[in-house]
Amino acid sequence: MTAPSYLRYPHPNGDLLTFVAEDDVWAAPVAGGRAWRVSADSVPVSTPRLSPDGAHIAWTSTRDGAPEVHLAAVDGGPSRRLTHWGSGETGVRGWLPATGDGEPEILAITPRGQASTRRTVVRAVPMDAGASRVLPYGPVSSVAHGPDGAVLVVSAGQSRGRDGARWKRYRGGTAGKLWIDRDGSGTFERVHADLNGNLEWPMWVGGRIAFISDHENIGALYSSLPDGTDLRRHSPLDGGYARQAATDGERVAWMRRGELWLLESLDADGPRPLDGIRLAGRRADRRPRPVSALRRLGTVAPDHEGRGSAVETRGTLHWLTHREGPVRALDVRPGVRARLPRVFRPADADGEWVLWVTDAEGDDALALAPAAPAAEDEGAPPRLLAPGELGRVLDLAVAPDGSRAAVATHDGRLLLVDLPDVTDVTVGTDAADAAVHELDRSAHGDVDGLGFSPDSAWLVWSHPGSNPLRQLKLARVADREVVEATPLRFRDFSPVFTRDGKHLAFLSERTFDPIYDAHVFDLSFPAACRPHLLTLAAQTPSPFGPQRHGRPVPGAPADPAPGGDANGTDAEADRSGHGEGDEGKG
C-alpha cells in the first residue's frame, strides 16, 4: 500500500473485498488494486458484509448516534439506514439467503425488545427497511447458516460483538461458546466444549465449521467437522491475534495488527497477506489535537503585585502575565512533570522567582528559575535543588525572603530546605546541593497547610494526630525549635499568618452547637467548622475585644498594643501555653 493504514473487518465475496478503514467502509478487488469508499460519513463503522450477489454492502454505523444497520450499493450512491433500535449492542452479522422470489435479508444482533442489554438476539432485516423479525435462536452474539438448514451460533455473554483481543485469555463463565443445530430442527448442541478459551466469529466453510479461538493463549483461526472432530489450526500463533474473521463459504479473511489476511481454502498451505490494496481519494492523516488547558488546570500562584502568575497545567509550568504581556514556558520538557509552583521575590532580586517540584531526574526535587529570565537564559532548564533527598512531595511553601522552603512528604516528614542566594543561581546548570533539615515527623498522616510568617522567621503547619484530630504547630526557622500552637483536641487546619504577623487565622471544627433534625428525633452538628483567630503573643490584644478609646471607624488607626506598635510586622510567638483561638466575627 502507498501509505500505512489500519484495516479492519474484512469480508470477501467473489472478486470483491470490503473492509473498514479511516472510519468508513471501503471496497476493493481481492487481487489488489485501488480501493474506493462506499461510505463517506467519517464515523465509527464495523462489520461490513457483502450481499450474496455482491451488489450491496450492509454494515453497522454510528452516523446518527447509536449503532444501526445501514445499506448501500457497491457501485456507489447514498446509503440507507434500515433500523432505528437505539441500542449500543447492535451489529451486522451477515446475510440470510433469499427463499423463493424474495430478497435476501440482513442478519443483525440487538437487544431490542429484550429485558437486558446482555440478551442480544438475531433479527432478519429486510432490504426495504421493513419490519424485522426475530429468529428463534435465543440469546446469541453471532450466527452462521450452513447447508441443509444447519445453524452455528455463539452464545451471548461478554463476547457479544466484542473482539476477544479486547479481553484476552478470559476463561470465565461468560466466554463465547459454540452451539450447533445440524439439521435446522431448532435443537442446539454444544460443540468444542473441551476447548478452554473464548470462541467467536463462527463460520461455515465448505462442509466444515470455522471460528476464532484463543485456547492456545493467542487468537487463531481453527476449523473442524460439524461434530467437533478433526480440529485444525490455520493461522500462526506468533503474529498477533487473529480477529474479525469472515467468509464467503470458501475463503476466510481476517485482520491481524491492522493488516488483512486471506486463506484461499481450508486445505491451503497457509494464509497470504492482502498487501496490494491502495486506498484512494481523500485520506485522514495524523494532526495535533488541541487540548484545553482549563480542563487540566492545576496550581495558580500569583506574584505579589498581581502582574503575573505561575500556572501549572498538564504537568507543564508557564508564567502568565495578566495584562498585555507574553506567556513564558518555565518547564515544558517532555516526560517531566512540574507541579506545586510557588512565587517569591527575594530582597536583593529585581523580579519574581518561581520554585516548584519536578521529577526531571526521577525522584522529586525542587526547581528554581526566574519568572522573567534574561534573553540569554531563555529556554534553559531550571536549577535543581536536593534531588533524591525529599521523597514524594505533597506540599510546598517558600519563605517571603526566598531563604528557605518547607516541604511536606508522603511519609509524614516536614523538611526545611535552605535555598541558595538567587544572585548566585545560574539556570541550566547541574543540580545543586541544598541543606535539608527535618523539622518534625508524624506517624498518623500527612502534614499540610504550610505557611511562613511575613518576616520569614516562623513556619506554621497543620500536624495530624489520631484521626480525625489535627493541631497547629509553629517552628522558629533560625534554631528550628518547634512549639504547639493549639492542643490536639480538635481538627485545626488551613493556617495562615495575618499581614502584621501577630495572629494566626485558621479553620477549626470545634463548634458544638446541636441542632434538632427536622425529620427524625436526633441532634446533629452541621456547622462545626468555622474560622478562628489566634493571638501569637500574650501582650497582643484580641482584635475582637473592646478598645480603650472605642472601636475606630474604617480607615482610622487602631489603639497601639501595650509595649509595641500596632502596625509592626515582626511575628513573635508566646511559647508559654496553648492558644485556644477566638472565633471570627465576620
C-alpha positions, 0 to 999 in steps of 0.5 A, a space after each residue: 500500500 502507498 501509505 500505512 493504514 489500519 484495516 479492519 473487518 474484512 469480508 470477501 465475496 467473489 472478486 470483491 473485498 470490503 473492509 473498514 478503514 479511516 472510519 468508513 467502509 471501503 471496497 476493493 478487488 481481492 487481487 489488489 488494486 485501488 480501493 474506493 469508499 462506499 461510505 463517506 460519513 467519517 464515523 465509527 463503522 464495523 462489520 461490513 458484509 457483502 450481499 450474496 450477489 455482491 451488489 450491496 454492502 450492509 454494515 453497522 454505523 454510528 452516523 446518527 448516534 447509536 449503532 444501526 444497520 445501514 445499506 448501500 450499493 457497491 457501485 456507489 450512491 447514498 446509503 440507507 439506514 434500515 433500523 432505528 433500535 437505539 441500542 449500543 449492542 447492535 451489529 451486522 452479522 451477515 446475510 440470510 439467503 433469499 427463499 423463493 422470489 424474495 430478497 435476501 435479508 440482513 442478519 443483525 444482533 440487538 437487544 431490542 425488545 429484550 429485558 437486558 442489554 446482555 440478551 442480544 438476539 438475531 433479527 432478519 432485516 429486510 432490504 426495504 427497511 421493513 419490519 424485522 423479525 426475530 429468529 428463534 435462536 435465543 440469546 446469541 452474539 453471532 450466527 452462521 447458516 450452513 447447508 441443509 438448514 444447519 445453524 452455528 451460533 455463539 452464545 451471548 455473554 461478554 463476547 457479544 460483538 466484542 473482539 476477544 483481543 479486547 479481553 484476552 485469555 478470559 476463561 470465565 463463565 461468560 466466554 463465547 461458546 459454540 452451539 450447533 443445530 445440524 439439521 435446522 430442527 431448532 435443537 442446539 448442541 454444544 460443540 468444542 466444549 473441551 476447548 478452554 478459551 473464548 470462541 467467536 466469529 463462527 463460520 461455515 466453510 465448505 462442509 466444515 465449521 470455522 471460528 476464532 479461538 484463543 485456547 492456545 493463549 493467542 487468537 487463531 483461526 481453527 476449523 473442524 467437522 460439524 461434530 467437533 472432530 478433526 480440529 485444525 489450526 490455520 493461522 500462526 500463533 506468533 503474529 498477533 491475534 487473529 480477529 474479525 474473521 469472515 467468509 464467503 463459504 470458501 475463503 476466510 479473511 481476517 485482520 491481524 495488527 491492522 493488516 488483512 489476511 486471506 486463506 484461499 481454502 481450508 486445505 491451503 498451505 497457509 494464509 497470504 497477506 492482502 498487501 496490494 490494496 491502495 486506498 484512494 481519494 481523500 485520506 485522514 492523516 495524523 494532526 495535533 489535537 488541541 487540548 484545553 488547558 482549563 480542563 487540566 488546570 492545576 496550581 495558580 500562584 500569583 506574584 505579589 503585585 498581581 502582574 503575573 502568575 505561575 500556572 501549572 497545567 498538564 504537568 507543564 509550568 508557564 508564567 502568565 502575565 495578566 495584562 498585555 504581556 507574553 506567556 513564558 514556558 518555565 518547564 515544558 520538557 517532555 516526560 517531566 512533570 512540574 507541579 506545586 509552583 510557588 512565587 517569591 521575590 527575594 530582597 536583593 532580586 529585581 523580579 519574581 522567582 518561581 520554585 516548584 517540584 519536578 521529577 526531571 531526574 526521577 525522584 522529586 526535587 525542587 526547581 528554581 528559575 526566574 519568572 522573567 529570565 534574561 534573553 540569554 537564559 531563555 529556554 534553559 532548564 531550571 536549577 535543581 535543588 536536593 534531588 533524591 533527598 525529599 521523597 514524594 512531595 505533597 506540599 510546598 511553601 517558600 519563605 517571603 525572603 526566598 531563604 528557605 522552603 518547607 516541604 511536606 512528604 508522603 511519609 509524614 516528614 516536614 523538611 526545611 530546605 535552605 535555598 541558595 542566594 538567587 544572585 548566585 543561581 545560574 539556570 541550566 546548570 547541574 543540580 545543586 546541593 541544598 541543606 535539608 533539615 527535618 523539622 518534625 515527623 508524624 506517624 498518623 498522616 500527612 502534614 499540610 497547610 504550610 505557611 511562613 510568617 511575613 518576616 520569614 522567621 516562623 513556619 506554621 503547619 497543620 500536624 495530624 494526630 489520631 484521626 480525625 484530630 489535627 493541631 497547629 504547630 509553629 517552628 522558629 526557622 533560625 534554631 528550628 525549635 518547634 512549639 504547639 500552637 493549639 492542643 490536639 483536641 480538635 481538627 485545626 487546619 488551613 493556617 495562615 499568618 495575618 499581614 502584621 504577623 501577630 495572629 494566626 487565622 485558621 479553620 477549626 471544627 470545634 463548634 458544638 452547637 446541636 441542632 434538632 433534625 427536622 425529620 427524625 428525633 436526633 441532634 446533629 452538628 452541621 456547622 462545626 467548622 468555622 474560622 478562628 483567630 489566634 493571638 501569637 503573643 500574650 501582650 497582643 490584644 484580641 482584635 475582637 475585644 473592646 478598645 480603650 478609646 472605642 472601636 475606630 471607624 474604617 480607615 482610622 488607626 487602631 489603639 497601639 498594643 501595650 509595649 509595641 506598635 500596632 502596625 509592626 510586622 515582626 511575628 513573635 510567638 508566646 511559647 508559654 501555653 496553648 492558644 485556644 483561638 477566638 472565633 471570627 466575627 465576620 
